[in-house]
Amino acid sequence: QVQLVESGGGLVQPGGRLRLSCILSGSTLSRYSMAWYRQTPGKQRELVAEIASGGSTNYADSVKGRFTISRDNAKSTVYLQMNSVKPEDTGVYYCNAFLQIAVVKYEYWGQGTQVTVSS
């Protein structure tokens, strides 16, 4: 049974930094494309950053140059380094794991971690 557990959220001042972690258990991280999404009240969950199994990355325009996604397959962990945070970065951040084998798709979500950017 695949499980994702996020950590590292909290309260941070504008301009500060925070690092989120997501540990995958029950499978092998290297097989999965991983992503971070965030959700705020009244809005749809949106993609923040993603990293493919091969290491290529993609970012939402709103976080380019400020956030960095990375993975450590040996530790079965994905990270989101958040720098120069803004109040609009506030939300619940969810870790996502995706794997497709032929026509079968496997997708898993963590429980989310709250990030609040406020002075």
Backbone torsions as a table, in degrees:
resi	resn	phi	psi	omega
1	GLN	NA	120.3	-178.4
2	VAL	-79.8	133.5	176.0
3	GLN	-132.4	144.5	175.8
4	LEU	-121.0	131.4	179.2
5	VAL	-128.0	117.8	179.0
6	GLU	-92.3	155.4	173.8
7	SER	-155.6	167.5	174.9
8	GLY	104.7	-5.7	178.6
9	GLY	-71.1	170.5	178.4
10	GLY	160.1	-164.2	179.5
11	LEU	-97.0	131.1	-179.8
12	VAL	-140.4	146.5	179.6
13	GLN	-79.2	152.5	175.2
14	PRO	-54.4	138.3	-176.7
15	GLY	87.1	-8.6	-179.2
16	GLY	-83.1	-170.0	-178.1
17	ARG	-136.4	156.0	-178.6
18	LEU	-153.2	146.8	175.1
19	ARG	-123.9	122.3	175.5
20	LEU	-95.0	145.5	176.8
21	SER	-125.2	149.3	177.1
22	CYS	-138.9	119.2	178.8
23	ILE	-103.6	128.6	176.5
24	LEU	-99.9	132.0	175.6
25	SER	-128.7	157.0	178.5
26	GLY	90.4	-0.6	177.6
27	SER	-161.6	-170.7	-176.9
28	THR	-106.7	116.8	-174.6
29	LEU	-56.9	-37.4	-173.3
30	SER	-60.6	-18.0	-179.4
31	ARG	-79.4	-17.7	-168.3
32	TYR	-104.1	145.8	159.2
33	SER	-80.9	137.4	-175.7
34	MET	-121.4	151.6	-178.3
35	ALA	-151.7	159.1	170.6
36	TRP	-116.3	132.6	174.4
37	TYR	-120.4	160.3	172.8
38	ARG	-136.7	154.1	-179.1
39	GLN	-139.2	135.9	174.3
40	THR	-119.8	156.6	-177.4
41	PRO	-54.5	131.8	177.3
42	GLY	82.2	-0.1	-179.5
43	LYS	-121.0	157.0	175.3
44	GLN	-73.7	154.0	174.6
45	ARG	-63.5	132.8	-176.6
46	GLU	-123.0	148.4	177.5
47	LEU	-72.4	131.1	176.5
48	VAL	-100.5	-50.5	-178.3
49	ALA	-159.8	151.5	177.9
50	GLU	-141.7	152.5	178.4
51	ILE	-137.5	125.7	-178.9
52	ALA	-76.5	167.5	179.4
53	SER	-60.4	-29.5	179.0
54	GLY	-83.4	-8.6	175.0
55	GLY	107.4	-8.6	178.7
56	SER	-69.1	148.6	-173.9
57	THR	-125.1	159.3	177.3
58	ASN	-147.3	142.4	-176.3
59	TYR	-131.8	149.9	169.3
60	ALA	-65.6	145.9	-178.5
61	ASP	-56.6	-33.6	-174.6
62	SER	-68.9	-16.9	-177.6
63	VAL	-118.1	-2.2	-179.2
64	LYS	-58.4	134.3	-180.0
65	GLY	85.2	-10.7	-179.5
66	ARG	-116.2	-36.0	-178.0
67	PHE	-107.9	148.8	176.1
68	THR	-135.1	126.5	174.7
69	ILE	-99.5	140.6	178.3
70	SER	-148.2	165.8	-179.8
71	ARG	-138.9	146.3	174.0
72	ASP	-125.3	95.2	-175.3
73	ASN	-63.1	-33.0	-180.0
74	ALA	-64.6	-31.2	178.7
75	LYS	-97.4	0.2	-179.6
76	SER	55.7	40.8	-172.6
77	THR	-133.6	140.1	172.7
78	VAL	-116.1	142.7	-176.5
79	TYR	-121.4	153.4	168.7
80	LEU	-130.3	107.4	176.0
81	GLN	-87.7	120.6	-177.0
82	MET	-111.9	114.2	178.5
83	ASN	-115.6	159.1	177.6
84	SER	48.2	48.7	-174.2
85	VAL	-67.6	153.7	-178.1
86	LYS	-124.0	158.4	177.6
87	PRO	-55.2	-32.3	179.5
88	GLU	-72.4	-5.2	173.2
89	ASP	-81.9	-6.4	179.0
90	THR	-60.8	137.5	177.6
91	GLY	163.0	179.8	173.0
92	VAL	-93.4	125.4	-177.2
93	TYR	-101.2	128.2	-177.6
94	TYR	-116.0	137.8	173.9
95	CYS	-90.6	139.9	-178.4
96	ASN	-131.6	137.7	175.9
97	ALA	-122.1	134.0	-176.8
98	PHE	-135.8	135.9	178.0
99	LEU	-144.4	133.2	175.1
100	GLN	-121.8	126.6	176.3
101	ILE	-121.3	109.4	-173.5
102	ALA	58.8	-120.5	-178.3
103	VAL	-98.7	1.3	-177.8
104	VAL	-94.4	127.0	179.9
105	LYS	-108.9	137.8	176.3
106	TYR	-121.1	126.6	-178.4
107	GLU	-140.2	135.2	-177.3
108	TYR	-134.7	149.8	-179.9
109	TRP	-127.5	147.1	170.6
110	GLY	-83.6	-178.8	-175.6
111	GLN	-86.0	-12.7	178.2
112	GLY	95.6	151.2	175.5
113	THR	-135.7	134.3	-174.7
114	GLN	-81.3	131.5	172.2
115	VAL	-119.3	125.7	178.3
116	THR	-124.5	122.1	178.8
117	VAL	-107.7	111.3	-175.5
118	SER	-160.7	148.5	175.3
119	SER	-93.8	NA	NA
